[in-house]
Amino acid sequence: MKALYLSLWCALSGAALGCVSGLPDELPYGCQTQEDCGGDNYVCTVLPDSRRYCCLPSDEQCNGIDDNCDGIVDNVSSGSCNK
């Protein structure tokens, strides 16, 4: 259920609250374990500052978002992102 709410939150808030350009200071749906993320392929991701949040992995792109849920924004395997 948390996964559904996370998806809706990002769809409704967009860039204004950080979904498009990274993450807001107050992360949506914090977690301590994978089970906290409610399934549906969401994972509990650890950021470099040790905060955790539920994330749905996809292929990493140069878009200011941690698409692959490894805690690092825009770390594409094909090279660096030019912005």
Biotite code that builds the C-alpha atoms (Angstrom):
import biotite.structure as struc

atoms = struc.array([
    struc.Atom([0.000, 0.000, 0.000], chain_id="A", res_id=1, res_name="MET", atom_name="CA", element="C"),
    struc.Atom([2.878, 2.375, 0.748], chain_id="A", res_id=2, res_name="LYS", atom_name="CA", element="C"),
    struc.Atom([4.156, 1.808, -2.790], chain_id="A", res_id=3, res_name="ALA", atom_name="CA", element="C"),
    struc.Atom([0.832, 3.002, -4.220], chain_id="A", res_id=4, res_name="LEU", atom_name="CA", element="C"),
    struc.Atom([0.848, 6.116, -2.041], chain_id="A", res_id=5, res_name="TYR", atom_name="CA", element="C"),
    struc.Atom([4.469, 6.853, -2.998], chain_id="A", res_id=6, res_name="LEU", atom_name="CA", element="C"),
    struc.Atom([3.602, 6.652, -6.694], chain_id="A", res_id=7, res_name="SER", atom_name="CA", element="C"),
    struc.Atom([0.581, 8.911, -6.230], chain_id="A", res_id=8, res_name="LEU", atom_name="CA", element="C"),
    struc.Atom([2.588, 11.383, -4.145], chain_id="A", res_id=9, res_name="TRP", atom_name="CA", element="C"),
    struc.Atom([5.214, 11.758, -6.873], chain_id="A", res_id=10, res_name="CYS", atom_name="CA", element="C"),
    struc.Atom([2.633, 11.934, -9.654], chain_id="A", res_id=11, res_name="ALA", atom_name="CA", element="C"),
    struc.Atom([0.696, 14.703, -7.899], chain_id="A", res_id=12, res_name="LEU", atom_name="CA", element="C"),
    struc.Atom([3.567, 16.717, -6.463], chain_id="A", res_id=13, res_name="SER", atom_name="CA", element="C"),
    struc.Atom([6.049, 16.554, -9.336], chain_id="A", res_id=14, res_name="GLY", atom_name="CA", element="C"),
    struc.Atom([9.087, 18.816, -9.309], chain_id="A", res_id=15, res_name="ALA", atom_name="CA", element="C"),
    struc.Atom([7.576, 21.167, -6.729], chain_id="A", res_id=16, res_name="ALA", atom_name="CA", element="C"),
    struc.Atom([8.304, 18.649, -3.975], chain_id="A", res_id=17, res_name="LEU", atom_name="CA", element="C"),
    struc.Atom([11.367, 16.933, -5.373], chain_id="A", res_id=18, res_name="GLY", atom_name="CA", element="C"),
    struc.Atom([10.245, 13.888, -7.359], chain_id="A", res_id=19, res_name="CYS", atom_name="CA", element="C"),
    struc.Atom([11.644, 15.177, -10.614], chain_id="A", res_id=20, res_name="VAL", atom_name="CA", element="C"),
    struc.Atom([14.729, 16.979, -9.346], chain_id="A", res_id=21, res_name="SER", atom_name="CA", element="C"),
    struc.Atom([15.919, 14.628, -6.603], chain_id="A", res_id=22, res_name="GLY", atom_name="CA", element="C"),
    struc.Atom([14.368, 14.037, -3.217], chain_id="A", res_id=23, res_name="LEU", atom_name="CA", element="C"),
    struc.Atom([12.779, 16.409, -0.713], chain_id="A", res_id=24, res_name="PRO", atom_name="CA", element="C"),
    struc.Atom([14.365, 16.936, 2.708], chain_id="A", res_id=25, res_name="ASP", atom_name="CA", element="C"),
    struc.Atom([11.542, 14.942, 4.264], chain_id="A", res_id=26, res_name="GLU", atom_name="CA", element="C"),
    struc.Atom([11.590, 11.677, 2.344], chain_id="A", res_id=27, res_name="LEU", atom_name="CA", element="C"),
    struc.Atom([8.260, 10.048, 1.505], chain_id="A", res_id=28, res_name="PRO", atom_name="CA", element="C"),
    struc.Atom([7.782, 6.641, 3.069], chain_id="A", res_id=29, res_name="TYR", atom_name="CA", element="C"),
    struc.Atom([10.880, 6.110, 5.099], chain_id="A", res_id=30, res_name="GLY", atom_name="CA", element="C"),
    struc.Atom([11.851, 2.510, 5.778], chain_id="A", res_id=31, res_name="CYS", atom_name="CA", element="C"),
    struc.Atom([14.162, 0.336, 7.797], chain_id="A", res_id=32, res_name="GLN", atom_name="CA", element="C"),
    struc.Atom([13.611, -2.944, 5.893], chain_id="A", res_id=33, res_name="THR", atom_name="CA", element="C"),
    struc.Atom([12.314, -4.092, 2.489], chain_id="A", res_id=34, res_name="GLN", atom_name="CA", element="C"),
    struc.Atom([9.061, -5.162, 4.157], chain_id="A", res_id=35, res_name="GLU", atom_name="CA", element="C"),
    struc.Atom([8.371, -1.542, 5.134], chain_id="A", res_id=36, res_name="ASP", atom_name="CA", element="C"),
    struc.Atom([7.987, -0.682, 1.429], chain_id="A", res_id=37, res_name="CYS", atom_name="CA", element="C"),
    struc.Atom([4.904, -2.838, 0.890], chain_id="A", res_id=38, res_name="GLY", atom_name="CA", element="C"),
    struc.Atom([6.156, -5.102, -1.910], chain_id="A", res_id=39, res_name="GLY", atom_name="CA", element="C"),
    struc.Atom([5.323, -4.393, -5.561], chain_id="A", res_id=40, res_name="ASP", atom_name="CA", element="C"),
    struc.Atom([9.103, -4.431, -6.321], chain_id="A", res_id=41, res_name="ASN", atom_name="CA", element="C"),
    struc.Atom([9.825, -1.382, -4.132], chain_id="A", res_id=42, res_name="TYR", atom_name="CA", element="C"),
    struc.Atom([13.136, -1.503, -2.261], chain_id="A", res_id=43, res_name="VAL", atom_name="CA", element="C"),
    struc.Atom([14.400, 0.222, 0.864], chain_id="A", res_id=44, res_name="CYS", atom_name="CA", element="C"),
    struc.Atom([17.178, 2.497, -0.428], chain_id="A", res_id=45, res_name="THR", atom_name="CA", element="C"),
    struc.Atom([19.944, 4.013, 1.702], chain_id="A", res_id=46, res_name="VAL", atom_name="CA", element="C"),
    struc.Atom([21.150, 7.489, 0.748], chain_id="A", res_id=47, res_name="LEU", atom_name="CA", element="C"),
    struc.Atom([24.754, 8.631, 1.352], chain_id="A", res_id=48, res_name="PRO", atom_name="CA", element="C"),
    struc.Atom([23.552, 10.549, 4.440], chain_id="A", res_id=49, res_name="ASP", atom_name="CA", element="C"),
    struc.Atom([22.075, 7.286, 5.875], chain_id="A", res_id=50, res_name="SER", atom_name="CA", element="C"),
    struc.Atom([18.424, 8.263, 5.356], chain_id="A", res_id=51, res_name="ARG", atom_name="CA", element="C"),
    struc.Atom([16.258, 5.485, 3.922], chain_id="A", res_id=52, res_name="ARG", atom_name="CA", element="C"),
    struc.Atom([13.232, 5.637, 1.643], chain_id="A", res_id=53, res_name="TYR", atom_name="CA", element="C"),
    struc.Atom([11.113, 3.310, -0.501], chain_id="A", res_id=54, res_name="CYS", atom_name="CA", element="C"),
    struc.Atom([12.079, 3.391, -4.178], chain_id="A", res_id=55, res_name="CYS", atom_name="CA", element="C"),
    struc.Atom([10.874, 1.583, -7.325], chain_id="A", res_id=56, res_name="LEU", atom_name="CA", element="C"),
    struc.Atom([13.979, 0.670, -9.403], chain_id="A", res_id=57, res_name="PRO", atom_name="CA", element="C"),
    struc.Atom([14.164, 1.376, -13.129], chain_id="A", res_id=58, res_name="SER", atom_name="CA", element="C"),
    struc.Atom([16.997, 2.022, -15.604], chain_id="A", res_id=59, res_name="ASP", atom_name="CA", element="C"),
    struc.Atom([19.152, 4.977, -14.543], chain_id="A", res_id=60, res_name="GLU", atom_name="CA", element="C"),
    struc.Atom([18.760, 8.085, -16.722], chain_id="A", res_id=61, res_name="GLN", atom_name="CA", element="C"),
    struc.Atom([20.252, 11.584, -16.711], chain_id="A", res_id=62, res_name="CYS", atom_name="CA", element="C"),
    struc.Atom([17.238, 13.266, -15.124], chain_id="A", res_id=63, res_name="ASN", atom_name="CA", element="C"),
    struc.Atom([18.192, 14.338, -11.592], chain_id="A", res_id=64, res_name="GLY", atom_name="CA", element="C"),
    struc.Atom([16.540, 11.266, -10.011], chain_id="A", res_id=65, res_name="ILE", atom_name="CA", element="C"),
    struc.Atom([17.965, 8.103, -8.478], chain_id="A", res_id=66, res_name="ASP", atom_name="CA", element="C"),
    struc.Atom([16.098, 5.857, -10.937], chain_id="A", res_id=67, res_name="ASP", atom_name="CA", element="C"),
    struc.Atom([17.888, 2.598, -10.072], chain_id="A", res_id=68, res_name="ASN", atom_name="CA", element="C"),
    struc.Atom([17.506, 3.103, -6.313], chain_id="A", res_id=69, res_name="CYS", atom_name="CA", element="C"),
    struc.Atom([21.181, 2.736, -5.401], chain_id="A", res_id=70, res_name="ASP", atom_name="CA", element="C"),
    struc.Atom([21.264, 5.999, -3.419], chain_id="A", res_id=71, res_name="GLY", atom_name="CA", element="C"),
    struc.Atom([23.191, 7.892, -6.131], chain_id="A", res_id=72, res_name="ILE", atom_name="CA", element="C"),
    struc.Atom([21.522, 10.300, -8.575], chain_id="A", res_id=73, res_name="VAL", atom_name="CA", element="C"),
    struc.Atom([22.360, 10.012, -12.295], chain_id="A", res_id=74, res_name="ASP", atom_name="CA", element="C"),
    struc.Atom([25.126, 7.403, -12.078], chain_id="A", res_id=75, res_name="ASN", atom_name="CA", element="C"),
    struc.Atom([24.618, 6.039, -15.583], chain_id="A", res_id=76, res_name="VAL", atom_name="CA", element="C"),
    struc.Atom([26.880, 3.228, -16.774], chain_id="A", res_id=77, res_name="SER", atom_name="CA", element="C"),
    struc.Atom([27.372, 4.737, -20.239], chain_id="A", res_id=78, res_name="SER", atom_name="CA", element="C"),
    struc.Atom([29.286, 7.780, -18.966], chain_id="A", res_id=79, res_name="GLY", atom_name="CA", element="C"),
    struc.Atom([28.552, 11.029, -17.205], chain_id="A", res_id=80, res_name="SER", atom_name="CA", element="C"),
    struc.Atom([25.453, 13.159, -17.460], chain_id="A", res_id=81, res_name="CYS", atom_name="CA", element="C"),
    struc.Atom([26.015, 16.522, -19.108], chain_id="A", res_id=82, res_name="ASN", atom_name="CA", element="C"),
    struc.Atom([23.762, 19.186, -17.625], chain_id="A", res_id=83, res_name="LYS", atom_name="CA", element="C"),
])
